[in-house]
Amino acid sequence: MTSTTFFFVFIPLLAVILLAINLIFAPHNPYQEKDNVFECGFHSFLGQNRTQFSISFFIFALLFLLFDLEILLVYPYVVSAHTNGIYGLAIMLIFFLALTLGFAFELGKNALKIDSR
């Protein structure tokens, strides 16, 4: 049996076994509040009080993810920079230019200001 065939058989079998173990041993305590749809303005369930967050924090989180993914895309270029040549350099410069223009646009729209209310 080749390793590819082994993994095509083993991975789904392992997933089914782990799901079955979870269904057997996981605590099961349903209640009415869990089955309802969560909407703004309704009472929170089981006495949990949730506070509102400013949308600015979510924008910062999205920007962090964007620039984190940028690092992931740049890393292979940096590792193989000695073999990329001028074409690879041009592609990376275009990529950095697009990111810089996007960041300048965000600064221009004041997307990074946090309102303290």
C-alpha positions in Angstrom: 0.0 0.0 0.0 1.5 3.4 -1.0 1.7 6.2 1.5 -0.9 8.3 -0.5 -3.4 5.5 -0.4 -2.7 4.9 3.3 -3.4 8.6 4.0 -6.6 8.6 1.9 -7.8 5.7 4.1 -6.3 6.7 7.4 -7.3 10.4 7.6 -11.0 9.9 7.1 -11.0 6.9 9.4 -9.3 8.9 12.1 -11.7 11.8 11.7 -14.7 9.4 12.1 -13.2 7.8 15.1 -12.5 11.1 16.8 -16.0 12.4 16.0 -17.5 9.2 17.5 -15.4 9.6 20.7 -16.5 13.2 21.0 -20.2 12.2 20.6 -19.9 9.4 23.2 -17.9 11.2 25.9 -18.9 14.9 25.5 -21.3 16.4 28.0 -24.7 16.9 26.6 -26.8 19.5 28.4 -29.1 21.4 26.0 -31.3 24.2 27.1 -33.7 26.5 25.4 -31.4 29.5 25.2 -28.8 27.6 23.2 -31.2 26.6 20.5 -32.4 30.2 19.9 -30.9 32.5 17.4 -28.7 35.2 19.0 -29.8 38.7 18.0 -28.8 42.1 19.3 -31.2 43.5 21.8 -32.3 40.2 23.3 -31.3 39.1 26.8 -28.0 37.4 27.1 -28.2 33.7 28.1 -27.1 32.3 31.5 -26.4 35.7 33.0 -23.6 36.7 30.7 -23.4 40.4 30.1 -21.7 41.5 26.9 -20.2 44.9 26.4 -20.0 46.7 23.1 -16.7 47.1 21.4 -15.8 49.9 19.0 -15.5 48.8 15.4 -12.0 50.3 15.4 -10.7 47.3 17.2 -12.0 44.9 14.5 -10.4 47.1 11.9 -7.1 46.8 13.7 -7.5 43.1 13.9 -8.2 42.9 10.1 -5.2 45.0 9.4 -3.0 42.8 11.5 -4.2 39.8 9.6 -3.6 41.5 6.3 0.0 42.4 7.1 0.6 39.0 8.7 -0.5 37.4 5.5 1.8 39.8 3.6 4.7 38.5 5.6 3.7 34.9 4.7 3.6 35.9 1.0 7.0 37.7 1.1 8.9 35.0 3.0 9.2 32.6 0.0 10.6 35.4 -2.1 13.2 36.3 0.6 14.3 32.7 0.9 14.8 32.3 -2.8 15.8 35.9 -3.6 19.2 34.9 -5.1 17.4 32.8 -7.9 14.5 35.1 -8.6 16.2 37.7 -10.8 14.7 40.9 -12.1 11.2 39.4 -12.8 10.8 38.3 -9.1 12.0 41.7 -7.9 9.5 43.5 -10.2 6.6 41.3 -8.9 7.6 42.0 -5.3 7.9 45.7 -5.9 4.4 45.7 -7.5 3.1 43.8 -4.5 4.7 46.2 -2.0 3.4 49.2 -4.0 -0.2 47.8 -3.9 0.1 47.3 -0.1 1.6 50.7 0.4 -1.2 52.4 -1.6 -3.8 50.5 0.4 -2.2 51.5 3.7 -2.0 55.2 2.5 -5.7 55.0 1.6 -6.6 53.7 5.0 -4.6 56.5 6.6 -6.4 59.0 4.3 -9.8 57.7 5.4 -8.8 57.9 9.1 -9.6 54.2 9.5 -6.9 53.8 12.1 -8.3 56.4 14.6 -9.8 55.0 17.7 -12.7 57.1 19.0 -12.6 57.2 22.8 -16.3 57.4 23.8 
